[in-house]
Amino acid sequence: MIAHEHVRDITRKDIVFVLALALLASLFIYVGQKVLPLSLSFIFGVLVLSFMSVFVMHLVHKTGVFMLFYVFVALLTMDIDNVGVLGVKKVVCFAVAALLFELVYLVLKFRIHFLAFDLIVGSALSLAAIPFVSALLITMDFTLQAPLSIINWMLISFVFGVVGAILSCIVWHYMKDRVLFVELEMYLGMR
């Protein structure tokens, strides 16, 4: 069953807020790229994307915001090779992954205590799709020749996507009743 309460118009306030958090996430990804080796930079990027995207979804409960966040991050980090592709291919890769999240988010509604299962599973699946989609965008031959390495990167992305999403849910659980976040939700029109 599709959750109709999340299908609403995205306002200018939402776009500006998502862009600000995408800038912050991109800054973290840039720093991780400069400081860490490539494989650790990928894992750090997955953690940042998972944490920040789930945090955005906690604040702005609207369908399409995740896609907006991923596209903004992809546009802001087009020149970083942390997922294997650059430029427009990176934007396409992130858009396909975000589309997978949006489908899971609309269909799956389940909570375990304060953990939003739809956000955790959706984020982890979308991050697991990034290595597969980027491998397909590089070349089909690579995908067919090295399926085990792609599956390994997908599993790593899935696991660290779950970790980042759970961390974001924990932080949100302890921060959601703070005055700053209540006012921010009221400003964005969520309460």
Secondary structure in CASP SS format (residue, H / E / C, confidence):
PFRMAT SS
TARGET T0000
AUTHOR 0000-0000-0000
METHOD secondary structure of the structure
MODEL  1
M C 1.00
I C 1.00
A C 1.00
H H 1.00
E H 1.00
H H 1.00
V C 1.00
R C 1.00
D C 1.00
I C 1.00
T C 1.00
R H 1.00
K H 1.00
D H 1.00
I H 1.00
V H 1.00
F H 1.00
V H 1.00
L H 1.00
A H 1.00
L H 1.00
A H 1.00
L H 1.00
L H 1.00
A H 1.00
S H 1.00
L H 1.00
F H 1.00
I H 1.00
Y H 1.00
V H 1.00
G H 1.00
Q H 1.00
K H 1.00
V H 1.00
L C 1.00
P C 1.00
L H 1.00
S H 1.00
L H 1.00
S H 1.00
F H 1.00
I H 1.00
F H 1.00
G H 1.00
V H 1.00
L H 1.00
V H 1.00
L H 1.00
S H 1.00
F H 1.00
M H 1.00
S H 1.00
V H 1.00
F H 1.00
V H 1.00
M H 1.00
H H 1.00
L H 1.00
V C 1.00
H C 1.00
K C 1.00
T C 1.00
G C 1.00
V H 1.00
F H 1.00
M H 1.00
L H 1.00
F H 1.00
Y H 1.00
V H 1.00
F H 1.00
V H 1.00
A H 1.00
L H 1.00
L H 1.00
T C 1.00
M C 1.00
D C 1.00
I C 1.00
D C 1.00
N C 1.00
V C 1.00
G C 1.00
V C 1.00
L C 1.00
G C 1.00
V H 1.00
K H 1.00
K H 1.00
V H 1.00
V H 1.00
C H 1.00
F H 1.00
A H 1.00
V H 1.00
A H 1.00
A H 1.00
L H 1.00
L H 1.00
F H 1.00
E H 1.00
L H 1.00
V H 1.00
Y H 1.00
L H 1.00
V H 1.00
L C 1.00
K C 1.00
F C 1.00
R E 1.00
I E 1.00
H C 1.00
F C 1.00
L E 1.00
A E 1.00
F H 1.00
D H 1.00
L H 1.00
I H 1.00
V H 1.00
G H 1.00
S H 1.00
A H 1.00
L H 1.00
S H 1.00
L H 1.00
A H 1.00
A H 1.00
I H 1.00
P H 1.00
F H 1.00
V H 1.00
S H 1.00
A H 1.00
L H 1.00
L H 1.00
I H 1.00
T C 1.00
M H 1.00
D H 1.00
F H 1.00
T H 1.00
L H 1.00
Q H 1.00
A C 1.00
P H 1.00
L H 1.00
S H 1.00
I H 1.00
I H 1.00
N H 1.00
W H 1.00
M H 1.00
L H 1.00
I H 1.00
S H 1.00
F H 1.00
V H 1.00
F H 1.00
G H 1.00
V H 1.00
V H 1.00
G H 1.00
A H 1.00
I H 1.00
L H 1.00
S H 1.00
C H 1.00
I H 1.00
V H 1.00
W H 1.00
H H 1.00
Y H 1.00
M H 1.00
K C 1.00
D C 1.00
R C 1.00
V H 1.00
L H 1.00
F H 1.00
V H 1.00
E H 1.00
L H 1.00
E H 1.00
M H 1.00
Y H 1.00
L C 1.00
G C 1.00
M C 1.00
R C 1.00
END
